[in-house]
Amino acid sequence: MSSDPVFGLPSLLRLLSSHPDGQHLTTALNDGIFASFDARATVMWLVEDRQSLGMVGYVGFSGEDLARWHRIPLTFDSQMVDVVRFGEIYVTASADFPTKYPNATFDRIHYKQMMDRLSMNEGDLVGIPIVHQGITHGVVQFTTETPRDWTSHDFSVLTAISSALGLWATHPHTPVAPLYRSAGTEPMLMFTQRQQDIVEMVNRGIGNHQIATELHVSVSTVKQELQRIMRSTSTSDRTTAAQRAVEMGLLPASEN
């Protein structure tokens, strides 16, 4: 299978007819059609079980950059989830992302450092729904190096790409194995609601038995969730995990 970039819709359709995998397609888009929009980096996700987005390809970022972005719950406050929820193209200034989505629980310090290092803090963040027969099956998002005056022609091209990718994503021969599945870890951008409740109570000094009672779950369940939280925060004990979650912006600091 050729790894050449695609520079127009006809070549994109020819590539899609060969049913490339997500990584191959993301690379071809970033180096081709999206390059005409000054793209610096591209990431693609597909909807998983109507609950989350699973990453299927990325270009321009390192695996370390995206370690916590391989799987994104559809409850996450972000542009990529809005794109899926509303099935519309979104354009946001990269620097405005943290303020436009104030409820997003992610490591904002790391985000800024990453965008600074990649010289993408001054550009735009563009999200395109992957749509087929009125259903949104995923999102492809790219970041430009500089701001752009987006024209109606630009949006027409992006809309055509959206429809073409929808055919690819729903074709039975398309290999769709999200990258996070082979990561061997549980990289999560945010906590589930139960994990959020648990880590907030840990941060207030509440013990496992009382947490279990208040959440109406078993102590074993609390311990299992704490293990997931510690893996997500790269820590080895519950107290440090709660402290790290505060530092990363994954929950507010305790008022006590």
N, C-alpha and C positions, 0 to 999 in steps of 0.2 A: 504494500500500500504506500503510495507516495505521501511524503510529509511536506510537500510544497504548500506555501500559503495560498489562500484564495482571495483574489482581488476584486471580484464582482459576483453578482447573484448567479449568473450562469455557471461559473466555476464552482461556486458553493453548492449548487444543486448537483453538479457532477460528483463532487466529493461526497455529498450526503448519500448519493445512490450506491456508494460502495460501503455504506454502513460503518464509518470509522468509530473507534472508541472515543470516549469523552475527552481524554487527554490529547489525542491526535487532533480532534476537532477544535478544541480550545486553542491549541498552538496555531493551527491554520487560520483561525479567525483573528487571533492577536497579531500575527505577522502579516495578515492580508487586509481584509476589509476594515478591521478596527484600526489598523495602522494608518489608514486614510483619515481617521478621526484623531490621530495623535495618541493612540493607546499606548500606555506604558506597561500595563499588566491586566490580565483577564482571568476570571474565575467562573466556573460553571457548576451549578447545583441542580439536582433533580429532586422532586418531591418523593419522600419515603413514607408510605403508609398514612398519608394525609396528616402526619404529625411533625415531620421535620424535613429539612433539606439536606441531602447527602452530596458532598462534593464529588464531581466526576472528572475534573480537570482544572489545571491552573498553570499560568505562565507569568513570569515576572516577579513572583514572590518565591521565597524559599520555603521548604517544608517546615522550618522552624517558625517562620512568619505566620504560617497558617495552621499551626499545631492545634489551636483551639477553635478553628473555624471549619473543620471538616464536617461537622454535623451541627445544624442550626435548628432548634425547635421553632415551629411556626407561631409560637407565642412571643418570640423575640421581637423587641421594638427596634426595627431596622428597615433600611431601604429595600434590601433584598426580599424581606418578608412582605412588605407593602406591594412590591412588584407582583408577587405571587397572589396575594390576597385580592388585589384589584385588577390584575391582568393588564396593567398599563406600564408604559415606559416612564421611568423616573430619572431625572438628572439633578444631582445635588453637588454643590461645591464640596470637595473633599474635606476642607477645613471646617465646614459647617456640620459634618456628620454627627460629631458628639453633641452639639447643641440642638440640632434638629430632632435627634432621637435621645432625649434626656433620660428616658427610662431604660435604655439599653444597658445591660449588665455585662460589661467587658472591661478589659485592662486598658484604660484610656492612655496611661503613660506609655505602655508598649505600643499602642496604636500610633501615637504621635511620633515616637522614635522610629517606628517602621516607615511611616510616610515621609519623615524627614530624610531618612537614609536613602529611600528610593526616589527622592525628589518629586513627590506626588502630592504635597500638601497644598499646592497652588492650583491644581487642576480640578476636573469634574469627575464625579462618580456616576456612571451611567448604568442603569439596570434595565434589561430587556426581558420581558416574559417569554417563556417558551410555550406557545399556545397551539393547540390542535382542536378543532371543532368546538371552540368556545371554552375549552378547559385548559387551565394553566398547569403545565407539568414540570415547570422549573424556571430557572432564571440564569441568565448569563450577564455578568457584570464586568465592566472594564473601567479603568482609571486613566485619565489623560494627564499629561504633564503640565499643560496650561489650560486656562479657561477657554471656552469656545462659544461663539454665538450660534446656537443651534437653530437651523432653518427648517422649514416645512419639508424640504427635500431630504434633509438628514433624517427626520423622523419617518419619512416614507421608506427610506432604505432600512432603517432599524425595524420598522413594522414588517417589512418583507422578510428580513432575517428571522424575526420572531416566528412567522408562519412556517418558514422552511425548517427551522429547528424543531418545531412542533411535529412535523412529519417524521423527522429523524428520531425524536425521543419516543414516539409511539410505534415505530416500525418493529415488528417481531424479530428482525435480524440484528437490530441495534444492540451491541453489548453495553449494558449499563451496570457496571459494578463500582459503586462509590468507593473512592480511595480510602475513606476512613475505615472501611470494613477490614482492610488488610493492614491497618496500622498497629494492631496488637494492643491498643489502649482504648480508653474511652474519652477521646478528646471532645469536650463539650464547651461551647461558647458561654453557656449560662447554666444555672441550676434549674431543675424541675421545681415545681411549686413545693413539693414535699421537702426536697433538699434545701430550698430557700428557708422554709419554716424551721428545719432542724438546725441549720447553721446559724440562723438568727438567735435561736434559743441557746445554742452553745456559746455564742458570743455574749449572752447575758448571764452565763455561768450556770445554766440549768443542766442537771444530770440526765443520763440516758433514760432512766426509768421514768422520770417525770415527763420527759419529752414523749416517750411512748404513750403515757397516759393521756397527755393533752392532745396528741394526734390520733389516738385510738388505733395504734398499731403495736406490734410486738417489739420488745427490746431488740430482738434479732434483726428486725427490719431497720430499726434505727442504726444499729451497728453496720449493717450492709450499706446503708445510704452514706454513712460517715466514711466508709472505705472508698466509695465512689467520689465523695467530696475531696478526700485527701489526694486521690489520684488526679483529680481535676486541678487542684491547687498545688500539686507537687510538694506535698507536705507529709509528715509521718505521724502527726498526732492531731486530735480534734481541736485543741486550743489554737495551735499554730495555723491550722486550716482556716479557722474563723478569722484570725488576724490577717492572714493572707487574702482572704476573700474581701475584707474591708479595703486593704491596700489596692486590690485590683478593681475596686468599684463594683464588686459582685453583690454587695449588700452594704447598707449604711452602717456607720460606726455606732456603737452602743452609746446611748445617752446616759447610762449609769456611771 
